[in-house]
Amino acid sequence: MAQIHEGGCHCGAVRFRATNEPVRKAACHCRSCQRRTGSAFGMGAYFKESDVELRGELKTYEHRSDESGRWLRMQFCPNCASSVTWTLELYPGLRALAVGSFDDPDWLAISRHVWTRSKHEWFTCPPDAETFEKGSPPTPVKP
């Protein structure tokens, strides 16, 4: 039986449902994610796009990396401005959901930290986590 994970934005105008396990889970310490979240890093659970159902109006902002030139399309609630989901040119076929936007964010554990060269000095990655100074290699999406 498929797992179901639900969540949404702060005001409830946007909701999502994800089925199955995420293809990847990561905390990203790049400056873009720090600015996007207003925090030390962003956390995403990346699902096959076909496993994610979105309800409600979303606004989109596209950012191009100054290092790779690839796009990142962030989608957020136009009412409360909560980051809900994003897609990356690097990961076709995947959709990330913000870990903090799940109704129960404790069902998954982040085991990968990327762009650690930009992490805050006071933060230490867990000793058993995979860490990458830059981004990690793409995970192939199986149909």
Beta strands, then each sheet from edge to edge (+ up, - down):
strand 1: 4-8
strand 2: 15-19
strand 3: 24-28
strand 4: 42-48
strand 5: 52-55
strand 6: 59-64
strand 7: 71-76
strand 8: 83-88
strand 9: 94-98
strand 10: 112-114
strand 11: 130-131
sheet 1: 1+ 2- 5+
sheet 2: 6+ 7- 8+ 9- 4+ 3- 10- 11-
end
